[in-house]
Amino acid sequence: MTDLTVSFLFIVILLLAYFSSKYNPEKSIPLSIYRQVVVEKDVAEKRVHDLEDEIARLKQPNPLEHYIDQAMMERKQILEKLRDQLNIEFPDLKVTLSEQSDALHFQGDGLFASGSSMLRPERVNIVQSVGVRLQQLLPCYTLGPQSAWHSECNPNFAVIEAVQIEGHTDSDGDDQSNLVLSTNRADETFRVMVTKEPRLTSHLSYQRQPVLSVAGYGKMRPIASNNTAAGKAENRRIDLRLIMYVPARSEEIEHLRTALMDAPHG
């Protein structure tokens, strides 16, 4: 029994000697420093967690930016649909979408004789068709007695602020006469559309104002060079521009939804 005890103590002494040889007081850390490191570690871990939460939040789409993006996409789809319908119905008419996807260009020579503000008799049906098709599209995106919003036609609650009929000329002639000519052509287009579809004037914006409007720009907004005959022909045109309502704050999006859903449907 004594030999066993002595052997055990001998083993313990050897282990203590081994661990003593490995101990280096220069590498030991004071308790106060250890506690400080632990605190700093906890603070760093919390900061990392907060940063991860912030990154996740930033990855979420901003509600206002998302709504505006969807409204602009909706506008493009409306104009593309209208363009495609007209190109099928009137294959010899040049209707193109603007580079910004916010307007349709109708080449002026196709609708008006040179220097005239009266629609060519054989082209009146084109403008009438535009009015009919607008009347089919607008109720889902406007307020007023004709409002007829539903989720299938306008799932993003986009609201049209204005449908602007714009007259444009080439650079020939003086500025004042071109402004008058372009405005008169826009007025004539408006008159024919509304005569065909009187209900167009009852569509209202979010601000409860008529969405249909007219403007004449003369030669001020060319889409091609006026140095060639082909370019001048493109500049002599009528534009149909859609202006979407842009909320100033995210909170306003819910007001738009409510306005469309609660509007008296025609």
PyMOL commands that set and color helices and strands:
alter all, ss='L'
color gray80, all
select helices_A, chain A and resi 2-22+25-27+31-59+63-89+108-110+121-140+175-196+198-202+229-235+251-262
alter helices_A, ss='H'
color red, helices_A
select strands_A, chain A and resi 95-97+103-107+160-168+212-216+237-244
alter strands_A, ss='S'
color yellow, strands_A
deselect
rebuild
show_as cartoon
